[in-house]
Amino acid sequence: MTYGIVILSYFIGSIPFAYILIRLYTKQDIRTIGSGNVGAMNSYETTGKKWIGFAVFFLDMLKGLAVVLLARLLTNNDFLSVVVAALTTVIGHNYSVFLKFKGGRGLSTAVGMALLTVPFAIVFWGIFWLIGIYIIKKDLVISNVIALICTPVAFYLLPDKIISSTTLLNIHNFLFIKLVVLILCVILFLAHIEPLKLLLSKKGDA
Protein backbone atom coordinates (compact mmCIF):
# COMPACT_ATOMS: atom_id res chain seq x y z
CA MET A 1 0.00 0.00 0.00
CA THR A 2 1.18 3.53 -0.77
CA TYR A 3 0.95 5.34 2.58
CA GLY A 4 1.54 8.71 0.97
CA ILE A 5 -1.76 8.57 -0.93
CA VAL A 6 -3.58 7.59 2.27
CA ILE A 7 -2.17 10.63 4.10
CA LEU A 8 -3.01 12.88 1.14
CA SER A 9 -6.53 11.43 1.10
CA TYR A 10 -7.02 12.38 4.73
CA PHE A 11 -6.01 15.98 4.07
CA ILE A 12 -8.25 16.18 1.01
CA GLY A 13 -11.14 14.81 3.05
CA SER A 14 -10.37 17.34 5.78
CA ILE A 15 -11.05 20.36 3.53
CA PRO A 16 -14.14 21.85 5.28
CA PHE A 17 -16.10 23.31 2.38
CA ALA A 18 -19.17 23.97 4.52
CA TYR A 19 -17.09 25.91 7.03
CA ILE A 20 -15.39 27.91 4.25
CA LEU A 21 -18.58 28.80 2.37
CA ILE A 22 -20.53 29.76 5.48
CA ARG A 23 -17.61 31.90 6.66
CA LEU A 24 -17.51 33.68 3.30
CA TYR A 25 -21.29 34.10 3.06
CA THR A 26 -22.34 34.86 6.64
CA LYS A 27 -19.05 35.46 8.54
CA GLN A 28 -20.25 32.82 11.02
CA ASP A 29 -18.74 29.55 12.22
CA ILE A 30 -21.02 26.75 11.05
CA ARG A 31 -19.97 24.70 14.07
CA THR A 32 -21.78 27.15 16.33
CA ILE A 33 -25.04 27.56 14.41
CA GLY A 34 -27.92 25.24 13.61
CA SER A 35 -27.07 21.63 14.32
CA GLY A 36 -23.36 22.44 14.36
CA ASN A 37 -22.79 19.86 11.62
CA VAL A 38 -20.18 20.85 9.03
CA GLY A 39 -22.17 19.63 6.07
CA ALA A 40 -24.61 20.40 3.28
CA MET A 41 -27.87 20.14 5.24
CA ASN A 42 -26.79 22.48 8.02
CA SER A 43 -25.37 24.87 5.42
CA TYR A 44 -28.77 25.05 3.77
CA GLU A 45 -30.79 25.21 6.98
CA THR A 46 -28.72 28.00 8.53
CA THR A 47 -28.64 30.19 5.41
CA GLY A 48 -31.94 29.31 3.75
CA LYS A 49 -30.03 29.18 0.46
CA LYS A 50 -30.44 26.01 -1.58
CA TRP A 51 -27.45 26.87 -3.76
CA ILE A 52 -25.16 26.84 -0.73
CA GLY A 53 -26.48 23.44 0.33
CA PHE A 54 -26.00 22.05 -3.19
CA ALA A 55 -22.55 23.63 -3.48
CA VAL A 56 -21.39 22.07 -0.22
CA PHE A 57 -22.85 18.69 -1.18
CA PHE A 58 -21.16 18.78 -4.59
CA LEU A 59 -17.77 19.88 -3.25
CA ASP A 60 -17.83 17.31 -0.44
CA MET A 61 -18.85 14.60 -2.90
CA LEU A 62 -16.07 15.72 -5.22
CA LYS A 63 -13.54 14.96 -2.49
CA GLY A 64 -14.53 11.30 -2.55
CA LEU A 65 -14.52 11.11 -6.34
CA ALA A 66 -11.16 12.86 -6.65
CA VAL A 67 -9.43 10.61 -4.14
CA VAL A 68 -10.61 7.41 -5.81
CA LEU A 69 -9.42 8.62 -9.21
CA LEU A 70 -6.14 9.90 -7.78
CA ALA A 71 -5.49 6.69 -5.85
CA ARG A 72 -6.19 4.59 -8.95
CA LEU A 73 -3.72 6.67 -10.95
CA LEU A 74 -0.93 6.75 -8.37
CA THR A 75 -1.18 3.11 -7.28
CA ASN A 76 -1.95 1.48 -10.64
CA ASN A 77 -5.45 0.71 -9.32
CA ASP A 78 -4.16 -1.30 -6.39
CA PHE A 79 -7.33 -2.51 -4.71
CA LEU A 80 -6.26 -2.16 -1.08
CA SER A 81 -4.68 1.27 -1.57
CA VAL A 82 -7.75 2.66 -3.34
CA VAL A 83 -10.30 1.47 -0.80
CA VAL A 84 -8.21 2.52 2.21
CA ALA A 85 -7.62 5.95 0.65
CA ALA A 86 -11.35 6.29 -0.07
CA LEU A 87 -12.33 5.38 3.48
CA THR A 88 -9.67 7.72 4.86
CA THR A 89 -11.21 10.60 2.91
CA VAL A 90 -14.51 10.08 4.73
CA ILE A 91 -12.65 9.95 8.05
CA GLY A 92 -10.90 13.21 7.11
CA HIS A 93 -14.26 14.85 6.42
CA ASN A 94 -15.71 13.71 9.75
CA TYR A 95 -12.60 14.51 11.77
CA SER A 96 -10.95 17.40 9.96
CA VAL A 97 -7.45 18.36 11.02
CA PHE A 98 -8.34 21.93 10.03
CA LEU A 99 -11.26 22.07 12.49
CA LYS A 100 -9.60 20.51 15.53
CA PHE A 101 -10.84 17.08 14.42
CA LYS A 102 -14.48 18.14 14.15
CA GLY A 103 -16.45 17.84 10.93
CA GLY A 104 -19.54 16.54 9.21
CA ARG A 105 -21.28 13.20 9.07
CA GLY A 106 -19.56 12.04 5.90
CA LEU A 107 -22.55 11.19 3.72
CA SER A 108 -21.69 13.47 0.78
CA THR A 109 -18.05 12.38 0.68
CA ALA A 110 -19.14 8.74 1.02
CA VAL A 111 -21.40 9.16 -2.02
CA GLY A 112 -18.42 10.43 -4.02
CA MET A 113 -16.15 7.54 -3.14
CA ALA A 114 -18.91 4.96 -3.49
CA LEU A 115 -19.98 6.12 -6.96
CA LEU A 116 -16.79 4.70 -8.44
CA THR A 117 -16.21 1.79 -6.07
CA VAL A 118 -19.48 0.38 -4.68
CA PRO A 119 -22.33 2.22 -6.46
CA PHE A 120 -24.94 -0.34 -5.43
CA ALA A 121 -24.29 0.62 -1.81
CA ILE A 122 -25.68 4.05 -2.70
CA VAL A 123 -28.72 2.43 -4.32
CA PHE A 124 -29.43 0.34 -1.24
CA TRP A 125 -28.83 3.27 1.08
CA GLY A 126 -31.29 5.37 -0.91
CA ILE A 127 -33.96 2.67 -0.80
CA PHE A 128 -33.66 2.15 2.95
CA TRP A 129 -33.49 5.90 3.58
CA LEU A 130 -36.76 6.39 1.69
CA ILE A 131 -38.35 3.58 3.71
CA GLY A 132 -37.14 5.25 6.87
CA ILE A 133 -38.26 8.77 6.02
CA TYR A 134 -41.67 7.92 4.54
CA ILE A 135 -42.75 4.75 6.32
CA ILE A 136 -40.94 4.24 9.62
CA LYS A 137 -40.03 7.64 11.03
CA LYS A 138 -40.07 11.05 9.35
CA ASP A 139 -36.72 12.14 10.76
CA LEU A 140 -33.45 12.59 8.84
CA VAL A 141 -31.20 11.21 11.56
CA ILE A 142 -33.36 8.15 12.19
CA SER A 143 -33.66 7.51 8.44
CA ASN A 144 -29.90 7.81 8.00
CA VAL A 145 -29.28 5.34 10.81
CA ILE A 146 -31.81 2.84 9.41
CA ALA A 147 -30.14 3.05 6.00
CA LEU A 148 -26.65 2.67 7.50
CA ILE A 149 -27.67 -0.47 9.38
CA CYS A 150 -29.52 -2.13 6.50
CA THR A 151 -27.18 -1.25 3.61
CA PRO A 152 -24.26 -3.58 4.55
CA VAL A 153 -26.70 -6.50 4.88
CA ALA A 154 -28.23 -5.86 1.46
CA PHE A 155 -24.83 -5.37 -0.16
CA TYR A 156 -23.56 -8.60 1.38
CA LEU A 157 -26.38 -10.45 -0.39
CA LEU A 158 -25.61 -8.78 -3.74
CA PRO A 159 -24.24 -11.25 -6.35
CA ASP A 160 -20.50 -10.88 -7.00
CA LYS A 161 -21.10 -10.54 -10.74
CA ILE A 162 -23.14 -7.38 -10.26
CA ILE A 163 -20.47 -5.88 -7.99
CA SER A 164 -17.66 -6.59 -10.47
CA SER A 165 -19.60 -5.07 -13.38
CA THR A 166 -20.33 -1.79 -11.58
CA THR A 167 -16.98 -0.82 -10.09
CA LEU A 168 -13.61 0.60 -11.18
CA LEU A 169 -11.81 -1.57 -8.64
CA ASN A 170 -9.81 -4.66 -9.49
CA ILE A 171 -11.59 -6.90 -7.01
CA HIS A 172 -9.86 -10.14 -6.04
CA ASN A 173 -11.84 -10.82 -2.88
CA PHE A 174 -15.56 -10.04 -2.91
CA LEU A 175 -15.94 -10.76 0.79
CA PHE A 176 -13.42 -7.99 1.45
CA ILE A 177 -15.26 -5.40 -0.66
CA LYS A 178 -18.42 -6.27 1.26
CA LEU A 179 -16.45 -5.70 4.44
CA VAL A 180 -15.40 -2.30 3.06
CA VAL A 181 -19.08 -1.32 2.77
CA LEU A 182 -19.63 -2.42 6.37
CA ILE A 183 -16.63 -0.37 7.54
CA LEU A 184 -17.87 2.65 5.61
CA CYS A 185 -21.30 2.40 7.22
CA VAL A 186 -19.71 2.03 10.67
CA ILE A 187 -17.67 5.21 10.08
CA LEU A 188 -20.82 7.07 9.04
CA PHE A 189 -22.83 5.59 11.92
CA LEU A 190 -20.28 6.82 14.47
CA ALA A 191 -20.82 10.36 13.18
CA HIS A 192 -24.55 9.95 13.84
CA ILE A 193 -24.27 8.85 17.47
CA GLU A 194 -24.34 12.33 19.00
CA PRO A 195 -27.33 13.64 16.97
CA LEU A 196 -29.11 10.33 17.62
CA LYS A 197 -28.53 10.62 21.38
CA LEU A 198 -29.73 14.23 21.29
CA LEU A 199 -32.87 13.25 19.40
CA LEU A 200 -33.66 10.40 21.79
CA SER A 201 -33.08 12.61 24.84
CA LYS A 202 -35.51 15.20 23.47
CA LYS A 203 -38.13 12.54 22.90
CA GLY A 204 -37.53 11.24 26.41
CA ASP A 205 -38.18 14.71 27.82
CA ALA A 206 -41.33 15.18 25.74
N, C-alpha and C positions, 0 to 999 in steps of 0.2 A: 504494500500500500504506500502511496505517496503522501507522507504526512504534511508536506507543504500545502497541498491542495485542500486538505482537511482544515488546516489553520486558516487559509484564505477564505474558505467557505464560511467559517464561523464569523469572520469579520464582515463578509458580505451580508450574511444574515443579520448581523448586528446593526446595520444601517437603519436608523429609526425614522422611516419616511413620515409616519404619522406625527411624530414629535416635531420634525423639521417643518412640515407644511402648516401645522397648527401654530407653531411659533411665528412663521412668516405671515400667516393670515390674521391671527388674533393676538399675537404677542403673549399668549398664555402657554403654560406647561400642561400638555394633555394628561400628564400623570396626576394632576391635581383637579381635574374637572371631569364631570360626568362619571362614568364608571372607573376612570383612571386607567383604562386599558389602552395600550399604545397600538391601536389598530383601526381598521376602516370603519367599523360600526360606530365606535366612540367618536371618531373624527366627524362622521356625518351627524350624529346626534347632538354633539356639542356646538356645531356650527350651523346646522340646518341646511347645509349645502351638499346636494347630492354629488356634485362634481368633485368635491374634496374626498368624499367617501370612496367614489369610484377610482380617483387618482391614487389614493393610498392602497386600495385593494390591488390595482394593477401593478403598482411599483413593488409592493410586497410579494405579489405573485411572480413578478419578473425576477426577483432574487432567486427563487427556487428554480426557475427555468434556466437562468444564466449559469448557475452553479452546476447543474446537470450537464449542460452543453460544454462548459469549461472543463469539468472533470473528465468527460469522455475524450475531449481533445488532448488533454495533458497526460492522461494515463492510458491512452490507446484503448479506451472503453473497458478498462479493468473493472469487473463487476463490483468487487468489494470496495474499491476506492470510490466509485461513483455513488454507491448507495450510502456509504458512511459520510461522504461529503454532503450529500443531499440531506441526510438526517441532521448533520451538524449545522446546516443552514437554518433549519427550523429551530434548533436549540439556540442559535445566535439571535434569532428574532425574539424568542421568548425571554432570553437572558442576555440582553445587549450589554456589551462591555462599555458602550458609550453612554449608557443610562444607569450605571452602577448595578448592572445585572438585573434590571427590570425590563419589561417589554410587553409584547402582546400575547395572544393566545395561539398564534402560529398557523391558523387555518388558511390564510391567503398564501403564505409561503409554502405550506404543505400542498396546496393545489398546484402551484407552479412546479414543484419537484415531482409530484405524482403524475402530472400530465404526460411526462416523457418516460416515466418508469413503471408506474402501476395505475394507469388511467381508470381501470375498472374499480379501483378503490374509491375514486371520486364518484363514480356512478352509484355504487352501493351506499356511500355516505349520503349522497343526495336523496336517495330513495328513503333511507331510514330517517333522515332529517325531516323530510316531508311528512312521514308517518308521525313523527314526534310532534311537529308543530301543528298539524291539522287534526290529528286523531287522539293522541295521548295527552299532550299538555302544550298549550299555546304559550310557550316560553322558550326564548332562544337558547339559554344556557341548558335547560333540560333537554331540548331537542338535540343540541350539540352532543351532550353526554350520551344520549340514547344511540345516536349515530356512531359515536366513537366506540361504544361497546359492541355494537352489532356488526360493524364493518369488517373487523378482522375475521369474524366467524364466517361471514358470507364469502370473503375473499379466499379463505382456506378451502372452501368447498368448490371454488371456481376451477374448471378443468385446466390443466397445464397448457394445453394447446392454445386456449384463448389468451392466457397470460403471455405466452411467447410471441403471439401474433400482434400484440398491442403494446409492445415495449421496445425501447431503444437499447435495453440492456442485453448483454450476452449472458443469458442465464444458464448456469450449469447445475444449479440445485434449486428446484422449485419450492422445496420446503423452506429454504432460507429466505427466498423472496417473500413468502407468506409471513415469515417471522419478521421481516422488515416492516411489513404493513402493521403488524401487531405493535412493534416498537414505536412506529410513528404515532399510532393511536394512543399509546401510553404517554408519549411526550406531550401530545395535545391534551390528553385527559388531565395530566398534572397541572397544566395551565388553567384548567377549569375548576380546580378544587376550591380555590378561594371564593370565586363568584357563586359556586354551588353551595358552599357553606353559608354564605351571606343570604342567599335566597331561601334556604331552608330555615335559617334563624328568623328571618322576617315572617315566614309562614307560621313558625312556632309561636311567635309573639302575637299573631293575628287572632 
